[in-house]
C-alpha cells in the first residue's frame, strides 16, 4: 500500500498579529489560509463596510480613501503585518498604503503565473471585478507571466454580490452562478478555457458553485495560499505571543451592516468593533466609470 502523501505545508511557528483587510467578507478566505499556515498568529479582520463594494468606485476615490482607512484600522488593531486581501485595492493603491503605514504590507496579486503553468490548452480565464480587469497592473502581470497564452477576462460585480449573499447564509439559486460566469466561457476562445483565475478574494467563497455550474471541468485557482506564505515571510520578529481569537473591525456600525456580523462570527471573529473614518476630501473630481 503506497504511503500517504505528506501534508501540503508545514504550519509555521511564527507568532505575532496580522490584520487582514478587504472591502467586505471576501478576505475571510485569505484569513483562513493565514490561520492554517500560522496557527500561533493572532489574525484580526477588517472590512471597509462603509465604502463597500470597491469594484464600482472610481480610482480617485479609492486612492484617496485606502491610505486613510488603512492607517485608522492599523491604529485600532496594532498589527505587525497589514494584508490587503483585495485585488481591486492592491492593484490600485498598494504603494500608497505602504507609504502611509510603518509596518510590512502584503498585497494580493491575481494568480496568473501559476495559471500559465497549469493550463494545457493555453487559454486562461480571469474572473475579477471590473476595477481589477481594467487596471494596467493586471495587464502587466499578463504580459510578464502569461506571454504566449490567451487570457480571457470577465469583470463581474454580480458574482461579488452572490458570494456575499452565500456567506450570509442566503439560499442563492445555483443558476445564478452559472449566469454570472457564463460570459467568460461565451467569449471568443472561451471554449478552450481549462484554467480560471479567481482574481477577487470573494470568489473562493463560492468555488464549489462555480465548479458545479461550469460548462465543463475547469480548474479554479486563487492566490490565498501564496498570500499566507508571504505574510509569514515578512512578519517581523516579535516577542509577544499569538494564537488568540482575533477581532473584527468595521467602518460602518455593525448593526447597520446586513448579516456581516453573523458571517464574521461563523469565521471565528466574535469580537466586532466599529472604527469611524473621518470624511475624506478628494483632491480631484472622481472619474466616470467606463
Buried (B, 14 or more C-beta within 10 A) or exposed (E): EEEEEEEEEEEBEBBBBBBBBBBBBBBBBBBBBBBBBBBBBBBBBBBBBBBBBBBEBBBBBBBBBBBBBBBBBBEBBEBBBBBBBBBBBBBBBBEBBBEBBEBBBBBBBBBBBBBBEBBEEBBBBBBBBBBBBBBEBBEEBBEEBBEEBBBBBBBBBEBBBBBBBBBBEEEBEEEBBBBBBBBBBEBEBBEBBBBBBBBBBBBBBBBEBBBEBBBEEBBBBBBBBBBBBBBBEEBEEEEEEBBEEBBBBBBBEBEEBEBBBEBBEBBBBEEBEBBEBEEBEEEEEBEEEE
